[in-house]
Every structure is written in C-alpha cells, then in structure tokens.
Amino acid sequence: MTDATHTPDARIGLPRLTPGRVRSLAMAALGIAVLLALWWLGGWVVANDPDMFAFADFAPAPTLAALWDIVRTGEVIDMSLPSLYRVGAGLLIAAALGVPVGIAIGRIGWLRELTNVPFQFLRMISPLSWMPIAVMVYSTWDGAIVFLITVAAIWPILFSSAAGVRRIDPSWLKVARNLGASPFHMLFTVILPAIAVDILTGVRLALGVAWVVLVPAEYLGVTSGLGYSINDARDTLDYSRLAAVVVIIGVIGFALDSLLAALIKRFNWVRAAH
C-alpha cells in the first residue's frame, strides 16, 4: 500500500486541496467576481451619466488596458521600486525604534506608566500632520517621506511588542535567571523568540498604515513612486492610467500583507504546538 506521504503531490511539495481549502479558494474567486461586477456596474453608471461621463475611463475595460500597457513596458517596476524602498526604510526604522522601546515598556512598570499617556497622545496624531515639519527638517523629499512613514508605522510595532512581553510566562524568565542567563541571553533566547509573532503582527499592522500614508506622502516634491504616478495621471486627466495605478497599489499591498500573514503563521509555534 502506498504511503500517503509518498504521493506525487507530497513529493513535489504541492499543497493538499482539502475541502476547506477548495471552499476558501472558491469563496475568494466569488468575492473577486462580485467586486469586478460592481466595478463594471459603477463604470456603466458613470459612462451613462451626462454629468460624469468624462470619468468613464475608470471603468474596468480602459483600466485593464492601461494596466496591461504599464506591465508590458516594465513601467510598473519603475514606479513601484521607489515606493517599496520608502515603505521598507520607514518600516525598518520603525521596527528598530519600536521593538526595543516596546520591550522596555513591557518589562519596566514605572516606564510604562510614565510613557503611556504621551505615547497614546502621539499615536492619535495623524502622521500626515507632521508633513510641514518633515519638509523643514529633511533636506530631501525622500527623507521627509520616510520620516512620515516611520511616524505612522512605529506605534503598532511598539505596542504589539510591549503587549507580547507582558504575556510572557514569568516562569520562563525565572528559569532562565536560575540557569544563569545574562540580560543579553535573556533578550535573545527568551524574550525575542517569545514575542516574534507579536512583532510580526505589529509590522503587519504598521504596513497597512504605512501603505495608506505612502500615496499622499508622495504628493510631495518627488518625481517617482506610486503616489507621484497617481498625481501625474490626475493632472493629465488620464483616468484609465490613474485607475490602473490604484489597482497596482492594491495588488502590491495585498501581496505584502499576505507575505507577512504567512510569516506569522509560520512562526506561530504556540498555535502549531496545539
């Protein structure tokens, strides 16, 4: 009898199409179909409205034609890479600042009490309200945009890291201390592995915020990126291209979010253990 682990699908690493997975794929396809139908219906309404027919290029057919042209010529790479660099740099700086501060306020009670109100106050300020300050402080537009993304992204990472630290079983830390672990070893062998999923969850939330902030931030003086492409298409009244860039933003954002969701699932050893 053939072992199930040696089936052709298992040997080449294909995912198993269980009934639950098939249902999920079917529901996802149905959701996309409904979205496209609503988009087509909206385009038809706009095209047949005397007051709005000038925006008919937002409809699916012109948009998808413009999207294919952007992809075919490789322009999608040129407009996406600057934006990905800015978001990546902002998230990296936010993580470099947010994770250690989050660990500190998660571990030290008096520091948590001291910073709670100021941090909550700063968190509720719109990142884009810092734009005039960023423009004055930074000598380059890229620096200003990365700063705005960092301001937007730091809070989910910081608070997720702090919450993760507070959920660590105290017995783990006690055992580590009894075994002679130094603060350095405690950090890298107990705390960081224990809160890895919390950090990734914070990064995922931060990515969502940063991706939203990116487009208006790129309305600044830059001449590259997805936000600039939208602004340029608007100024030239090229609405099919504008809608195509919106689709590109959605696809890239969805792909990045899915990647982080997969990483969270991969490193969620607590869930896997159960």
C-alpha positions in Angstrom: 0.0 0.0 0.0 1.3 3.4 -0.9 2.2 5.7 2.0 0.2 9.0 1.8 3.4 10.9 2.4 4.9 9.5 -0.9 2.1 10.5 -3.2 3.2 12.6 -6.3 1.7 15.7 -4.7 3.7 15.2 -1.5 6.9 14.5 -3.3 6.8 17.8 -5.3 5.5 19.8 -2.3 2.1 20.7 -3.7 -0.4 21.9 -1.2 -3.2 19.5 -0.4 -6.6 20.5 -1.8 -8.7 19.7 1.2 -12.5 20.5 1.1 -11.9 23.5 3.3 -9.1 24.9 1.1 -11.3 24.4 -2.0 -14.1 26.2 -0.4 -11.8 29.1 0.6 -10.5 29.4 -2.9 -14.0 29.3 -4.3 -15.2 32.0 -2.0 -12.2 34.1 -2.8 -12.9 33.8 -6.5 -16.5 34.6 -5.9 -15.6 37.7 -3.9 -13.3 38.9 -6.8 -16.1 38.3 -9.3 -18.6 40.3 -7.2 -16.0 43.1 -6.9 -15.4 43.2 -10.7 -19.2 43.1 -11.3 -19.7 46.1 -9.0 -16.8 47.9 -10.7 -18.3 47.3 -14.1 -21.7 48.4 -12.9 -20.2 51.6 -11.5 -18.4 52.3 -14.8 -21.6 51.8 -16.7 -23.4 54.2 -14.5 -20.7 56.8 -14.8 -20.5 56.4 -18.6 -24.2 56.9 -19.0 -24.5 59.9 -16.6 -24.2 63.2 -18.5 -22.6 64.9 -15.5 -19.9 62.2 -15.1 -19.3 60.6 -18.5 -15.8 62.3 -18.6 -14.7 59.8 -15.9 -15.8 56.8 -17.9 -12.2 55.6 -18.2 -12.4 54.5 -14.6 -14.4 51.5 -15.9 -12.7 48.0 -16.0 -12.0 47.8 -19.7 -10.0 51.1 -20.1 -8.3 50.5 -16.7 -7.2 46.9 -17.5 -5.9 48.0 -20.9 -3.8 50.7 -19.3 -2.7 48.3 -16.6 -1.5 45.8 -19.3 0.4 48.6 -21.0 2.1 49.5 -17.7 3.0 45.9 -17.0 4.1 45.1 -20.6 6.5 48.0 -20.8 8.0 47.3 -17.4 6.9 50.7 -16.1 5.3 49.0 -13.2 8.7 48.2 -11.8 10.0 51.8 -12.3 7.0 53.3 -10.4 6.9 50.6 -7.7 10.5 50.3 -6.6 10.9 53.9 -5.2 7.7 53.4 -3.2 8.8 50.0 -1.9 12.1 51.5 -0.8 10.4 54.3 1.1 8.0 52.0 2.8 10.7 49.5 3.6 13.0 52.1 5.0 10.3 53.6 7.1 9.2 50.1 8.5 12.9 49.2 9.2 13.4 52.4 11.2 10.1 52.0 13.0 11.0 48.4 13.9 14.5 49.4 15.1 12.9 52.0 17.4 9.6 50.4 18.3 10.8 46.9 19.2 13.4 47.9 21.9 11.1 50.6 23.3 8.2 48.2 23.3 10.3 45.6 25.2 11.4 48.2 27.7 7.9 49.5 28.5 6.6 45.9 28.6 9.3 44.9 31.2 9.5 48.0 33.3 6.4 49.0 35.1 7.3 52.6 36.0 8.4 53.3 32.4 5.1 52.0 31.1 3.2 54.3 33.4 5.4 57.2 32.5 5.1 56.8 28.8 1.5 55.6 28.4 -0.2 59.0 28.2 2.4 60.7 26.0 2.6 57.7 23.6 -1.2 57.4 23.3 -1.4 61.1 22.6 1.3 61.0 19.9 -0.3 57.9 18.4 -3.6 59.7 17.8 -1.9 62.5 15.8 -2.3 61.9 12.0 1.1 61.1 10.5 0.4 63.5 7.6 0.0 66.4 10.1 3.8 66.1 10.6 4.4 66.9 6.9 5.3 70.6 7.3 7.8 69.7 10.0 9.3 66.9 7.9 9.7 69.2 4.9 11.5 71.8 7.1 13.8 69.3 8.9 14.8 67.0 6.0 16.9 68.2 3.0 15.4 65.6 0.6 11.9 64.7 -0.2 12.8 61.0 0.2 13.9 61.7 3.8 10.7 63.5 4.6 8.5 60.7 3.2 10.5 58.0 5.1 10.0 60.1 8.3 6.2 60.3 7.7 6.1 56.5 7.2 8.2 55.9 10.3 5.9 58.1 12.4 2.9 56.1 11.0 4.4 52.7 11.5 6.1 52.9 14.8 3.1 52.7 17.1 1.6 49.3 16.0 5.1 47.8 16.3 5.8 49.4 19.7 2.5 48.5 21.3 2.4 45.0 19.9 6.0 44.3 21.2 5.0 45.7 24.7 1.9 43.5 24.8 3.9 40.5 23.8 6.4 41.0 26.5 3.6 41.3 29.1 2.2 38.0 28.0 5.4 36.1 28.5 5.0 33.4 31.2 7.0 34.7 34.2 8.2 31.2 34.9 10.2 31.3 31.7 12.2 34.3 32.8 12.6 32.8 36.3 14.0 29.6 34.9 16.4 31.5 32.6 17.7 33.6 35.6 18.1 30.4 37.7 20.2 28.9 34.9 22.4 32.0 35.0 21.2 33.8 31.8 22.6 37.3 31.4 20.3 40.1 30.3 21.7 39.7 26.8 20.9 36.0 26.7 17.5 36.6 28.3 16.7 39.0 25.5 17.8 36.8 22.6 16.9 33.4 23.9 13.7 34.0 25.7 12.1 37.4 25.1 12.6 37.9 21.3 11.6 34.3 20.4 8.5 34.6 22.7 7.3 37.8 21.1 8.3 37.1 17.5 4.7 36.7 16.4 3.7 39.8 18.2 6.4 41.8 16.4 5.4 40.4 13.1 1.8 41.2 13.8 2.8 44.8 14.7 4.8 45.0 11.5 1.7 43.8 9.5 -0.5 46.4 11.1 2.2 49.0 10.5 2.4 48.0 6.9 -1.3 48.7 6.4 -1.0 52.2 7.9 2.3 53.0 6.1 0.8 51.8 2.7 -2.1 54.2 3.2 0.2 57.1 4.2 2.5 56.5 1.3 0.3 57.8 -1.5 -0.5 61.3 -0.1 3.1 61.5 1.2 4.4 61.0 -2.3 2.3 64.0 -3.4 5.3 66.0 -2.1 8.0 67.1 -4.4 9.2 63.6 -5.6 9.1 62.6 -9.2 8.9 58.9 -8.7 6.7 56.3 -6.9 3.1 55.2 -7.0 1.7 58.3 -5.3 3.5 60.5 -7.9 2.1 58.4 -10.7 -1.4 58.9 -9.4 -0.9 62.7 -9.1 0.6 62.8 -12.6 -2.3 60.9 -14.1 -4.7 63.1 -12.4 -3.0 66.3 -13.7 -3.0 64.9 -17.3 -6.6 63.7 -17.0 -5.5 60.2 -17.8 -8.1 58.5 -15.7 -7.6 54.9 -17.1 -3.9 55.2 -16.1 -4.9 56.6 -12.7 -7.2 53.7 -12.0 -4.5 51.2 -13.2 -2.1 52.6 -10.7 -4.7 52.2 -8.0 -5.0 48.6 -8.9 -1.3 48.2 -8.8 -1.2 49.7 -5.3 -3.9 47.3 -4.2 -2.1 44.3 -5.7 1.3 45.1 -4.1 -0.3 45.9 -0.8 -2.3 42.7 -0.8 0.8 40.7 -1.7 2.9 42.3 1.1 0.2 41.7 3.6 -0.2 38.1 2.5 3.5 37.5 2.9 3.5 38.9 6.4 0.4 36.8 7.3 2.3 33.7 6.0 5.3 34.6 8.2 3.1 35.0 11.2 1.5 31.6 10.6 5.0 30.1 10.0 6.4 31.4 13.3 3.4 31.0 15.4 4.9 28.0 17.2 2.3 28.3 20.1 -0.6 27.6 17.7 1.4 24.9 16.0 2.1 23.2 19.3 -1.6 22.9 20.0 
